[in-house]
Amino acid sequence: MVGDPRRTNASDGSDNSARDPLSIPEHVLKRFAHRARSLLTSIGAAADYMLTSDTDESARREMLSIIAEQSGRLDALIDDLVVASSDDQAPAGAMSSVDLCSTARQVVSDLAAEAQSNGAWLVLEGCDCAPPVAGERRALRQAIAGAIRSVLALTRPGDRILVRVISDESRQPRPHVRLTVSVTSGAADVRDRLGSLSLEELSLDAARRICRRFGGDVQLLPDGAGVTCSIPAAPVQSPPPLAACAGSDRRRQAST
């Protein structure tokens, strides 16, 4: 699928990935501040409850669980801000072959409880034999989580968030692996809600920058139902020629 060019700024030639790192749009910073304040308020409320109430072990564990979950979300939010505010497009660590299916499965497992707290279901639906991609596992986990959380923020109770990983052989000379995050819902306003998705949203902007480090991209689905991340498949390592293998065998035999 091809993303909607009207919402990628392709029509005017602008490229958010090359913008001044200090010129993050004001509405993005405001949304970051709102989300960060909300998470900190939740953490503070749980900590205050533990300090001022006679809690039993069960209630104490529940409060600690809230603090741990919200702290993890705040940490991820800060990571997205760091990526979105940087103009460095080079990979931060060593490149390796990454199984995007396995990575997506882990992220879906990690975020399932967060989705359920919103009354939504997060499902990895169909993960075919897609080839590995060349990238950094930690960075790609961040990109996948950012794409899912951006869609999750617009869901309502009863919505179903579907994550798919498929091989796109139409991209040549190097196939791509595509991860899509979409929503199915019985609500009539689902298209309107997801239509407000923007590639300038903090987590999606970070996800797009990460994917572009590895030659990929993030786009909005043309039907307004979600987002897609596309990453080139890792180069296939060709086996050495038979003649070279035979020569190597003869040298090993001679040495013995």
C-alpha positions as CSV (number, residue, x, y, z in Angstrom):
1,M,0.0,0.0,0.0
2,V,1.1,3.6,-0.6
3,G,0.7,6.2,2.0
4,D,-1.3,9.4,1.5
5,P,1.1,12.0,0.0
6,R,-1.1,14.8,1.3
7,R,-0.2,13.9,4.8
8,T,3.6,13.3,4.3
9,N,4.5,16.8,3.1
10,A,5.7,15.2,-0.1
11,S,3.8,17.7,-2.2
12,D,5.8,20.7,-1.1
13,G,9.2,18.9,-1.0
14,S,9.6,19.4,2.7
15,D,11.2,16.7,4.9
16,N,10.6,16.7,8.6
17,S,13.6,14.4,9.1
18,A,16.0,17.2,8.0
19,R,14.4,20.0,10.0
20,D,16.3,22.1,12.6
21,P,16.5,19.9,15.7
22,L,15.4,22.9,17.8
23,S,12.3,23.5,15.6
24,I,10.0,20.7,16.8
25,P,6.5,22.0,16.1
26,E,4.9,23.7,19.1
27,H,1.9,21.4,19.1
28,V,4.2,18.3,19.3
29,L,6.0,19.8,22.3
30,K,2.6,20.6,23.9
31,R,1.4,17.1,23.4
32,F,4.6,15.7,24.8
33,A,4.2,18.0,27.9
34,H,0.6,16.9,28.3
35,R,1.4,13.2,28.1
36,A,4.4,13.5,30.4
37,R,2.4,15.5,32.9
38,S,-0.3,12.9,32.8
39,L,2.1,10.0,33.4
40,L,3.9,11.9,36.3
41,T,0.5,12.7,37.9
42,S,-0.3,9.0,37.8
43,I,3.0,8.0,39.3
44,G,2.7,10.7,42.0
45,A,-0.8,9.7,42.9
46,A,0.3,6.0,43.4
47,A,3.3,7.0,45.4
48,D,1.2,9.4,47.6
49,Y,-1.4,6.6,48.2
50,M,1.4,4.3,49.4
51,L,2.8,7.0,51.7
52,T,-0.5,8.2,53.3
53,S,-2.6,5.0,53.5
54,D,-2.3,1.8,55.4
55,T,-2.1,-0.5,52.5
56,D,-2.0,-4.2,52.6
57,E,0.4,-6.2,50.5
58,S,-2.0,-6.6,47.6
59,A,-2.7,-2.9,47.3
60,R,1.0,-2.1,47.7
61,R,1.8,-4.4,44.8
62,E,-0.9,-2.8,42.7
63,M,0.5,0.7,43.3
64,L,4.1,-0.5,42.6
65,S,2.8,-2.0,39.3
66,I,1.2,1.3,38.3
67,I,4.4,3.2,39.1
68,A,6.5,0.7,37.1
69,E,4.1,0.8,34.1
70,Q,3.8,4.6,34.0
71,S,7.6,5.0,34.4
72,G,8.2,2.7,31.5
73,R,5.8,4.8,29.3
74,L,7.5,8.0,30.4
75,D,10.9,6.5,29.5
76,A,9.6,5.6,26.1
77,L,8.1,9.0,25.6
78,I,11.5,10.7,26.4
79,D,13.2,8.3,24.0
80,D,10.9,9.4,21.2
81,L,11.5,13.1,22.0
82,V,15.3,12.5,21.8
83,V,15.0,10.8,18.4
84,A,12.5,13.4,17.1
85,S,14.8,16.3,18.2
86,S,17.9,14.9,16.6
87,D,19.1,15.6,13.1
88,D,21.5,12.6,13.2
89,Q,20.3,10.0,10.8
90,A,23.2,7.6,11.2
91,P,22.6,4.3,13.1
92,A,23.7,4.6,16.7
93,G,25.0,1.1,17.0
94,A,26.2,-1.9,15.0
95,M,23.8,-3.1,12.3
96,S,22.6,-6.7,12.4
97,S,19.9,-8.9,10.9
98,V,16.7,-8.4,12.9
99,D,13.7,-10.7,12.8
100,L,10.9,-8.1,12.6
101,C,8.3,-10.8,13.3
102,S,9.9,-11.8,16.6
103,T,10.5,-8.1,17.5
104,A,6.9,-7.2,16.8
105,R,5.6,-10.2,18.8
106,Q,7.6,-9.0,21.8
107,V,6.3,-5.4,21.5
108,V,2.7,-6.6,21.1
109,S,3.2,-8.7,24.3
110,D,4.6,-5.7,26.1
111,L,1.8,-3.4,25.1
112,A,-1.1,-5.7,25.4
113,A,-2.0,-4.7,29.0
114,E,-1.7,-1.0,28.0
115,A,-4.2,-1.6,25.2
116,Q,-6.6,-3.5,27.5
117,S,-6.5,-0.6,30.0
118,N,-8.1,1.4,27.1
119,G,-10.6,-1.3,26.5
120,A,-9.0,-2.2,23.2
121,W,-7.5,-5.5,22.0
122,L,-3.9,-5.6,20.5
123,V,-3.4,-8.6,18.3
124,L,-0.5,-9.8,16.1
125,E,-2.4,-11.2,13.2
126,G,-0.5,-13.2,10.7
127,C,3.3,-13.0,10.7
128,D,4.4,-14.8,7.5
129,C,7.9,-15.9,6.7
130,A,9.3,-12.4,6.2
131,P,13.0,-12.2,5.7
132,P,15.1,-10.4,8.4
133,V,15.8,-6.7,8.0
134,A,19.1,-4.9,8.5
135,G,18.9,-2.6,11.5
136,E,19.3,-2.3,15.2
137,R,16.9,-4.4,17.3
138,R,16.5,-1.8,20.1
139,A,15.8,1.0,17.7
140,L,13.3,-1.0,15.7
141,R,11.5,-2.0,18.9
142,Q,11.1,1.7,19.6
143,A,9.8,2.4,16.1
144,I,7.2,-0.4,16.4
145,A,6.1,0.6,19.8
146,G,5.8,4.2,18.7
147,A,3.6,3.3,15.7
148,I,1.4,1.1,17.9
149,R,1.1,3.7,20.7
150,S,0.2,6.4,18.2
151,V,-2.7,4.4,16.9
152,L,-3.6,3.2,20.4
153,A,-4.1,6.8,21.6
154,L,-7.0,7.2,19.2
155,T,-8.8,3.9,20.0
156,R,-12.0,3.5,22.0
157,P,-13.2,0.5,24.1
158,G,-14.1,-2.4,21.8
159,D,-11.6,-1.5,19.1
160,R,-9.3,-4.1,17.7
161,I,-5.7,-3.1,16.9
162,L,-4.2,-5.4,14.3
163,V,-0.4,-5.7,13.8
164,R,0.8,-7.5,10.6
165,V,4.3,-8.2,9.3
166,I,4.5,-9.2,5.7
167,S,7.1,-9.5,3.0
168,D,6.8,-7.0,0.1
169,E,8.4,-8.6,-2.9
170,S,7.2,-5.8,-5.2
171,R,10.0,-3.6,-4.0
172,Q,13.0,-4.4,-6.1
173,P,15.9,-4.8,-6.5
174,R,15.7,-5.3,-2.7
175,P,12.5,-6.6,-1.1
176,H,11.1,-4.8,1.9
177,V,9.4,-6.0,5.0
178,R,6.2,-4.1,6.0
179,L,4.7,-3.8,9.4
180,T,1.2,-2.4,9.5
181,V,-0.9,-1.2,12.4
182,S,-4.6,-0.8,11.7
183,V,-7.9,-0.8,13.6
184,T,-11.1,-2.6,13.1
185,S,-14.1,-1.3,15.0
186,G,-17.9,-1.3,15.0
187,A,-17.9,2.4,15.8
188,A,-18.9,4.7,13.0
189,D,-16.4,7.3,13.9
190,V,-13.3,5.1,13.6
191,R,-12.2,6.6,10.3
192,D,-12.6,10.1,11.6
193,R,-10.6,9.3,14.7
194,L,-7.7,7.7,12.8
195,G,-7.9,10.4,10.2
196,S,-6.3,12.7,12.8
197,L,-3.1,10.7,12.7
198,S,-0.1,12.9,11.7
199,L,3.4,12.0,10.8
200,E,4.4,15.0,13.0
201,E,3.0,13.3,16.1
202,L,6.0,12.7,18.4
203,S,6.1,8.9,18.4
204,L,5.3,8.6,14.7
205,D,8.0,11.2,13.8
206,A,10.5,9.2,15.9
207,A,9.4,5.9,14.2
208,R,9.9,7.4,10.8
209,R,13.3,8.8,11.6
210,I,14.4,5.4,12.9
211,C,13.1,3.6,9.8
212,R,14.8,6.1,7.5
213,R,18.1,5.3,9.2
214,F,17.9,1.8,7.7
215,G,16.6,2.9,4.3
216,G,12.9,2.5,5.2
217,D,10.0,4.8,5.9
218,V,6.7,5.3,7.8
219,Q,3.5,6.3,6.0
220,L,-0.1,6.6,6.8
221,L,-2.4,4.0,5.2
222,P,-4.3,5.5,2.3
223,D,-7.7,4.5,3.7
224,G,-6.9,6.3,7.0
225,A,-7.0,3.2,9.0
226,G,-3.5,3.2,10.5
227,V,0.2,3.3,9.6
228,T,2.7,1.2,7.9
229,C,6.5,0.9,8.5
230,S,8.6,-0.4,5.7
231,I,12.2,-1.6,6.1
232,P,14.5,-3.1,3.4
233,A,15.3,-6.8,3.9
234,A,18.8,-7.7,5.0
235,P,21.2,-8.6,2.1
236,V,21.3,-12.3,1.4
237,Q,24.7,-13.8,2.1
238,S,25.7,-15.8,-0.9
239,P,27.6,-19.0,-0.2
240,P,31.3,-19.1,-1.4
241,P,32.0,-20.6,-4.8
242,L,32.5,-24.4,-4.8
243,A,36.0,-23.9,-6.3
244,A,37.0,-21.7,-3.3
245,C,35.6,-24.2,-0.9
246,A,37.5,-27.1,-2.5
247,G,40.7,-25.1,-2.4
248,S,40.2,-24.4,1.2
249,D,39.6,-28.1,1.9
250,R,42.8,-29.0,0.1
251,R,44.8,-26.5,2.1
252,R,43.5,-27.8,5.4
253,Q,44.4,-31.4,4.3
254,A,47.9,-30.4,3.3
255,S,48.4,-28.7,6.6
256,T,47.6,-31.8,8.5
